[in-house]
Amino acid sequence: MTDHTLPTARLGDGGPEVGVQGLGCMGMSFAYGPTDADASRATLERALELGVTLYDTADAYGAGENERFLSPFFKAHRDEVVIATKFALSIPPDDPTKRIIRNDEPYIRQAVEASLRRLDVDVIDLYYMHRRDPDVPIDETVAVMADLVREGKVKHLGLSEVTGDELRAAQGVHPIAAVQSEWSLFSRDIEAGVVPAARELGVALVPYSPLGRGFLTGSFADAEKDLTAGDFRRQQPRFTGDNAAANAALLAPVRTVAEAHGATLGQIALAWAQQRARVHGLPVIPIPGTRKPTRVEENTAATRIVLTEEELSLLEPIAGKVAGDRYADMTFTSAGRE
């Protein structure tokens, strides 16, 4: 039995209603070092008990392994969960720093069929274009995605890391339920163009990495020193060398606010992300990732924290002082094309 303790929000004008915080599932089988399948399964169940209904994966996470891992949970709770997965991005196993992006029709059709098989479902609730190939007009890509809706393979469409203009062009072809982009106290570039476009069009924002890939929790200070060899954060410019030291110092005001609320640093970072809904006037459903039930409890509790205007002002300057880009190659992001 699900204990719906979270308030809900709607993904787009005609999209599904979900808990105001979702769960990013990538780390359960990809990117963040060694995993514990039993703990991850317990995390999924605990999240549902707490009212988390949006579960986020992608075919790129472990070359489909994450979708396969999640399938039994989705099948057991099919009527209670909203499944979000993605196409367009692949990561060669022999070179985890490389990205291959495809938005063409043959690839999309191959990708959706593969995801349906791995997830073992008849329809995907929310299907995202994971990354944008600028050589393929976005209206062509979205037209193919719209065909998938008409064919009953997909219910709702999403886009990830698109610009405001790209979102407007896409919306002209088919309603977009959600845009997923990095958005946190460390990463606010989407506020210039993407957020205003989403508000104008009635599209929900789904922030990924709202905890700054864990850095905003204070759980590590230097990826090269503190994280295992298989952790992809060791390749991220913000979390290594001099950048890591400079960015660790930026957590001081987060600690101040956390102490005032008797909360953790991560809870303050998530409360800030949740309050973007009120600040910007649109639905915002962050998807923090974790593999531990206790972390899900901590994360969802952040939805009950309300930051004062004074506290928001204290946190406001952080993003402008962050050292290093959020990816080594920013061409794959909306900021790289704005």
N, C-alpha and C positions, 0 to 999 in steps of 0.2 A: 504493500500500500504506500502510495506516494504522499509525503508530507509537504504540501506546497507552502513553504515558508517564504518564498521569494515573491515579490510583486512581479507583474508581467508587463511586456511591451510587445508591440506588433512590428514584424519585419516588413516594412513598406506598407503601402495603402491596402494591398490585398493579400499580404503575406501571412504566415502563421503567427500566432501569439506564443511567446516563449518567456521563460524566466528572464529577469533583467540581467542575469549573469549566466553565461554559457561555460562550456568546458573545452579547452583546447587539448586535443588528445595526441598530438604529434609525439611528445616526449615519451609516451608509453611504449614506443617501439622504434624511435628514431631520434638522432641528433644530440641528445643530452647524456650520452654515456650509458653505462650498464642499466638494465631495466629489471623490474620484478613483476612478472605477469600477475601473480596472485594479488599483490598490493594494488596494481593498476585496476584489476577487476573489482576489487573492493572499493576503490575510488569511484569508479563508474556508478556502482550501486548506491554509495553514500551520496553522491551528487544528486542522483534522482530523488532520493529520500528528502533532500533539502530543497527540492523544487527546481533544480537545474534541468532544463529540457532541451537545450540546443547543444549538440555535440559535434565538434568540428574536426574533420580529418581531411586528407587529400591523397590522390594516387601517388604523389611524389614522396610521401612519408614512408621511407623504407621500401621504395619500389612496390607499393601496394600492400606491404605487410601490416601497416596500421589499419587499413580497411579490413583485412582478414581478421585481425585481432578483435576489432570492435563488433564484427558480425554477430557472434552469439549473444552479446548484450543487446544489440539492436533487435534481434529476432525475439528475444524474451520480453522486450518492452516496446514492441513496434508502435503501439497506439499511444504511447506516453512520450515518445522522443521525437525530436526534429533532427534528421540526419543532414548534415552539411558536408559535402565533399567537393573536390576541385579537379580541374584538368588544366593542361597547358604547360606544366613545368615538369622537367625530369632532371635528375641529378645523377650523373655517371658514378657508379660505385667506386671506380678507380680514381676519380678526381672529384671529391666532395665540394671543391671550391667552384666547380663549373656548373653553369645553368644552361639547359636547352629549352627553348620556348617555342611552342607551336600553337597557332590559333586557326589553322586551316580546317576545312570541313572533314576531310578523311580522318585526320587525327582526332578531332572532337568526337566523331561517331565511334571510332575505335576505343577512345578513352571511356566514354559513357558506358559502353557495353562491358568493358573490363571492370569498371567500378561496380556496376550492377551485379556482376558475377561474384566479385570478391565480397561485397557486402551481403550478398544473397537476399536481395530485396527486389520488389517489382518496380519500385519507383524511388527516386532520390528527392527528398523534400526541398533541398536548396543546393543548386549546382552553380559553383563559382568558376569563372575564368580566373585562374590562379595568378597569371602574369600576362602582360600585354606584349604582343609582337607588333611593333609599329609598322611592319611591312604589310600587315593584313588589315584592311579597313575595319574598324571596330563594328560598323553597322553590318558588315558581312558575317563577322563572328557571332554577333548577337542574333542575327537572323537564323543561323544554324541552331543556336541554343533555343530559340523560340520554336523551331521545328520539333525539338526534343520535348517541349512542353505539349505541343499539339499531338505528338505521338504517344503521350502518356508515360514517358520515361523519366520525366523531371516535372516537379510541381512549380517551383519558383526559381528565379535566376538571380545570381549575385555576381559581382565583379570584385577583384582584389587589386589594389595598387593602381587604380586608374586616376586620371586627372579629372578636374571638374568638367572640362569640355568633353572628355571622353565619356563621362557619365551622362551628360546631356545628350550626346549623340546616341548612346545606347538606349536611353529611355525613349527616344523617338522611334525605336524599332519594336521594343517590347518592355513592359514594366519590369523594373529592377527592384527587387525586394531589399537588398542589402549591399553595402560596399564594405569590404574588409581591408583595413589598412593598419599599419603600426601607429598607435596613438598612446602616448603615456607622458608622464612628467618629463621624460627625456626626449620624446619625439613628438613634435607638434606641427610639422610642416604641412599636414593636411588641412590645418585650420585656415590657410590662405585661400584655397580654391575648392577643395573637395567637400569640406563640411558645408559651406554655403550652398553649393550645388545640391547636395543631398537634402538639406533642409528645404530648399526651393521645390524639389521634385518629390518630396515625401518618401525618401529612401532612408532606411535605417543604417547607422554606422555600427560596425562590429570591430572594435579595436582588438588586434592581436598584439601579443607581447605588452599588455598593459602594466606588467611588472618589470619592464625593461629587460626581458630575458633573465629575470632573477636578480639583476644588479640592484634594483630598487628595494629589494627585501633586506639588503645588507648581508646576505648570506655568503657572498664572496667579494673580494676586493680586486683581484687580479686573475683573469681567466687562465693565464699561462701557469700560474703558481698553484691556484686553488682548485682547478677542475681537471677531470680525467682526460687522458689523451684522446679519447673518442668524442669529446664534447665539442660541437661545432662553434661554440662561443669563443674558443681559443683562437678562431680566425677573425673575430669581429673587431674592427678598429677601436671601438669605444672601450673595450674591456681588457686591453693589453698595454703594457709599457707605461709610458708617461700619461697616456690618456686615461688609463685605469685609475691611476693615483689622483689625477685631477677630478675625475668624475666621482670618485669615492668621497671627496671632500664636499661635493654638492648635496650629499645626503643629510647634512647637518640640519637644515630647516625641516626636513621630513621627520627626523628624530624629535625635534621640538614639538611638532604637531602630534606625533604619535604619543609622546609622554602626556600631553594634555588630555588625550582621549583614553589613556590606558590601553593603547592599541599597538600593533606591530607596524613596522615601516611598510610592509607589504599592504596592510589594510588601509593605510593612508593613501598609498599610491592607487589602490583600487577605488577607494571612496572618491578620490579626485576624478578618476576616469568615469565612474558612475555619474558624478554630478555634471559631466559634460552635457548630459541630456538637458538639464535645466539651463545651463549656461548658454547653450547654442540652440535650444528649442527643437530638438529632434530625438527620435529613439536611439539610445546607445546601449549596446549589449556587449560588454567586454567578454573575452574568452580566455581568461588566465589558464595556463596549463599546469597540471600537477599530476603526480603519480601516487599521492598519499591521501588517504581519507581525512586525516587531521588537517591537511592544507586546504582541502575543499571546505571544511567547516570554518576555517579561518577566513578563507576568501569570501564565502557567501555572507559571513557576518559583517564584512565591510560594507554591504549594501545598506546596513542600518546606521552607518556613521554619516553624520551630516557636518561638513566642514563650514566654518563661519567665513564671512567675507574677508575678515582679517587673516584667517588661516590660508585662504585661497591666494590672497595677496602675497603672503610670505612664500608660497610655493611657486608663484608666477614666474620669477626670473630664472628658474632652474634650467629649463630647456635651452634658453639662449646662451648658456654658459657651457653646455656639454661639449667635450672634446672628442672629435672623431665622428665620421659618418656612421649611420646604422648598418650599412653593408660596405664591404670593400669595393663593390661595383654597384654604384647607385643608378646605373642606367636601367635596371630592372624595376625601379620604383616610380611612383607617380612624381615624386620630387625631382627625379632625374629628367622628367619630360615637361614639367611645368614651365 
